[in-house]
Amino acid sequence: TEMIPRQQNKSFVLIMPKKIYERGPISQLLKSSFGFTASLVCLALLGDWAIQEFAPVSAGLAHDHIVSLWASFYNYVKGTWADGDDSKTAFLIIVVCTQFYHMTTFWAHCLSLSLLDLFPQYFPWAHQWKIQNPDEAVDTKKLVWTALTCLFNQIAVNGPLAYVTYSITKAANMSALPEDIPTFRTLIIDLSVFAIVEEIGFYYGHRMMHWPFFYKHFHKQHHEWTAPVSFVAIYADPIEHITSNLLPLMAGPWLMGSHVVSYWLWLFIAVFVTIQVHSGYHFPFLPSSEFHDFHHLKFNVNYGVLGFLDWFHATDGMMYDTKFAHIGERDRVFYSFDDKKEMPKQRGMPKALSRAVTK
């Protein structure tokens, strides 16, 4: 890739690489998380059209079943904790239950991945998919501190922010009523808008965090891990956690005035992907973690998640330079377990281990 040298400026290096790179190839963008996500959306909409066209009765029965399940949960909260009041029920579901739901899914996922890092001798198959330094043990004390920081952010930041912003949630007409549960088509449209809004908010918020002042005072903590692990997903200063993580995540549901079911599904997907791209593993059949892992390695590239804004602003070019071309080529969904042969093209992997993994 042709590079244009720039006069070095120490304050600017945090924002952009020391050299300007051409944007990555559009073909690679279509193979990465952006292409994978767009393909899933198109398939979901096509599947919905087919079901509505050829099996409308089945579609109606499926929707009615979901409404029935949600009604049981809603009525339980309403009768047990809300004294039969719909407004109290909405508050409890949107603010309180959402926090329990998020924490349960977050900790189940992070702890599962942490077992792979803490006890690699019991999971040799997993380390075939490790992106950086698969032969190095994770610092246990550092990992515990990172996990405790995540717990602090969830208790001291997530909950209070949900409470404070509940007025915005009400103004956006977000509903928890069973009769307002969206159709599958509406759900897919909602999720697509959420993803675009979140990418815009995260990309520019994250890039702002790499300005020298914000990096020094807020974002540097997150980059203590150059080879990230699952808990690094929300290992951040509270100010950064609010501006870069939470507000972009919540902006889409507010904008669309979506149902809590849409919000919860979005929360699960977004948090799952955030944990996955910080996990340090590139497992088959899951979104590639290479793009954001490379950001932790090099700091001033790959600011987004889906990658289309990085492509637009040419902040993804370093990953496709000759020196790192093998990493850029790996940034795609693996659809076969045979793709493990690509993983030995590692940063710092010893040759002996490289040969062992390919056997």
N, C-alpha and C positions, 0 to 999 in steps of 0.2 A: 504494500500500500504506500502510495506517495505521501510524504509528510512535509509540511511547511514549518520550518523552525521559527520559534517565537523567542524574543528576548526574555530571558528569565526574570520573573518578578515574584519574590517569595510570597507576597500576600495573595497573588493570583493563582499560584500553584494549587491552592486548596480548592479552587473553583474549576479550573481546567488543567489538563495535562500540560507538561512542559512543551510538548509539541502538539500542533493541531493535526488531527487525523481526519481522513475522509470518513463519512458516515458508512456504516456497515451496509452490505448488499441487501437490497429489498428481498431477494430470494431467501436470505437467512432470517430476515424479520418474519417472513411467512412460515418458516419452520419452527420458530421460537414460541414463547408463551403467547404472544399476540396471535399468531396464526392458529395455534392450538385452541385458544379461547374462541376466536372467531368461527372456527370450524364447528365447535360444540354448539354455539349459538345457532348457526345455520341448520345443523342437524336437528336441534331441538325444535326449531320453528317448522322445519319440514315434517318432522314426526307429528307435531301438533296438528298441522294441516291435514296430514293423512288420516289421523285418528278422527278428527272432526268430520272429514269427508266420507270416510268409509265405516267408521264405528262410533257414531255420535252417542249412541245409548251407553256404550262402555265408558266413554269419556265422562258422561254425566254421572254415572254410578261412581266412578273413581273420585270425582270432585265431591260428590255427596258424602262419600266415606271419609274424606279428609275433613270436611266441615263437621261431621259427626264427632270425629276424634278431638278436634279442636274445641268443639262445644262442651265436651266432657271435661276437658282441662279448664276451660274458661269458667264453667259453672262450679267446678270444685274450688277454684280460687275465690270466686264471687261469694260462695256460701260459707267457706271456711275462714277466710281472712278479711273479706271486704264488707261483711254485714249486709250482703245483698245489694250493694251500691255499685253501679256500672262505672262511675268515674274513679272510685277507689280501685276497682278491679283493673281498669286500664293502667292506672299508675303502678300497681303492684306487678303487673305482667311486663310493662314496658321498661320500668326502672329496676325493680328488685329481681324478678325472675330472669331478666336478661343478663344480669350480672352473674347469677348462679349458673346459668346456661353457658355463658362465656368461660367462666373459670373452670367448669367441669371439662369442657371440650379442650381448652387450652392445656390444662395440666395433664390430662390423659395423653394427649399427643406429645407434649414435651418430655414427660417422664419416660414414655416408651422409647423415644429417640435417644434420650440420655443414657438409657441402659446400654445401648450400642456403643456409646463413647466410654462409659465407665468400666464396662466389662467386655472388652473386645475379644477376649479369649473364648468367650461363650458364643460369640456371633461372628465367626470368621467370614461367613457369606456376606455380611453387611459391608464389611470394609473393602470388598471388591468394588463397591460403588462410592467409596469416599473420594471427595474431590481434592482435598489438600491433605498432605502428610498423613496417610493412613496408618503409618507405622508409629506415630507419636501418640502418647497417652494424653488425655485431657486433664488439665489441672483441676483436681477435685475441689479445692478450696475456692478457686475462681468460679467454678461452675455453681457451687452452692451460693456464693455471694450474688451471682447473676440471677439465680432463681429467686432469692429473697428480694432482690430489687424489683423483679417482675411482680411478686406478691404485693410489695408496697405500692407499685403503680396501680395494680388492680383495686386495692382497698382504698388507698388515699386519693387516687385520681379518677379512675373509671366511674366508681359509684357516685362521688360528689358531682362530677361533670354531668352524669346522666340526670341527677336530681336538679341541678341548676338549669340545664337546657330542656327540661321537660316542658316548659312553656313554649319553646320552639316546636317540640314534638306535637303538642296540642294544636298550635297554630297551623302546622302543616297537615292537620287532619289525619294523622296516622291513627289507624283503628286497630282494636284488638277483638272486635265483635265477630262471632262465628259467621254471621250472614255476609260479612264484608270480605271474606277470604277470596283472593284473586283466582282467576282461571289460570291454567297452565301458560297460555299465551301471554297474559298480562305479567305473570311471574317472570318469564324469560325476558320480556321487554324491560321490566324493572331491573333485573340483574345486569342486563347489558348496560343500561344507563348508570347503574351504581358503579360498575367496573370502569367506565369511561371517566365519570366524575372523580372517582377515587384516584385514578391514575394521574389526572390533571392536578388534583390537590396534593398528592404525594410527591409527584415529580418536582413541582415548583417549590413546595415546602421543603423537600429534602435538599434540593439544590441551594435554597437559601441557607440551609443549615451548614453548607460548606463555605459560605462567606466567612472570612477570617474571624470576625467578632463572634458570630453564632457558633462556629465550629469550636472555638476556644472555650466558650462558656456553656454550651449546651450539647453539641453533637459529638465531641471528642470521646465521651464516655462510651457511646455505642461502638466506636471504632477501636476500642481496646482489644476487640477480637478481630484479628486479621484473617483467621480461619474460623468462621462463626459456627455456633452450635444452636440447637433449637431455641433455647431460652433467650438468645440474643434478639429474638423477634421483637420483644418489647423492653429490652434492656436499654433504657434511655432516661435522660433527665426528664422530670415531669413536664417542663415547658415543651420540650421536643415531643414528648409522648402525646400531648394535647394537640399541638399544631400540625405535626406530621403524620401521626398515627390515627388519632381518634376522630378529629374533625373531618378529614377527607373520607373516612369510613362512614360517618353518619350523614354527610352532606347529601348523598344520593337518595336515601330514604326520605329525608326532609324535603328534597326537591320534588320527588314524585308523590309525596303523601301516601306512602305505601302501607300495606298491612303489616302487622308484626310478624306474620308467618314469612313474608318476603324478607323482612329485616333479619330474622333469625337465620334463614337459609343463607342470606348474604354474609352474615356475621360468621357462620360456620365456614363458608368457602374462603372468605378473605383471611380469616385467622389461620385456617389450614394451610393456605398457600404461603402466607407470611412465615409461618413456622418452617414449612418445607424449604423455602428458598434460603432460610438461615441455617438449615440443619447441617449443611456440609456434605450431604449425600445427594447423588443423582440417581435415584431409583428408576427402574423401568415403569412405564405406564403412568408416571406422575409428571407434573410440570417440571421443566429443567431448573435446577438450582444454580447452574453455571453463571448466569448473567449477574445475579446479585452477589454471588460468592466472589466473582471477579471484582466487583465494586469494593468489597471489604479488603481485597488484596491490594488494589491500586488506588482506592480512596476517591479519585476525582473523575470517575467515569461511571456509566450505567446507573443513573440516578433513579430510574423508574422501575416498574415491575413488568408490565406488559411489553415495554420496549419501543412503542411507536413514537413517543415523544423524544426518547434518546436518539432514535433514527432521524426524526425531524430536525433536532438541534445538533446532530452529529456529535453526540456525547458517547456514542457506542463504538467509535472507530478503532480505539486501541485494541479492543478484543479481536479485531480481524486483521491487525497488522501481522506481518510475517512472523514475528517473534512469538505471537500468541495465537496464531491461526488455528492450531489444533484445538484450542479451547473454544474459539468461536464456532468451529465446525461441530463441536460437541453440544452446543447450546440448542438442543432440540429434544423432543420427547423420544425416549427410547421405547420402541414397540416390540423389543425382543430381549430375552435374557442374554442372547449372544452378543449384545452391544457392550458387554463388560470388557471386550477386547479393546475398546476405545479408552477405557478409564486409565490404563497405565501411562497414558500421555499426561503424566501428572507433574505438578509443580513440586519438585523436590523428592519425588518418589525414588528410592534406591533401586538400582537395576535388578538386584536379586529379587526384591519383592515384586517388581514389575513383571519379571519372568514368571514368578509364582502365580500371579493373578491371571495371567493369560493361559495357564495350563488348564 
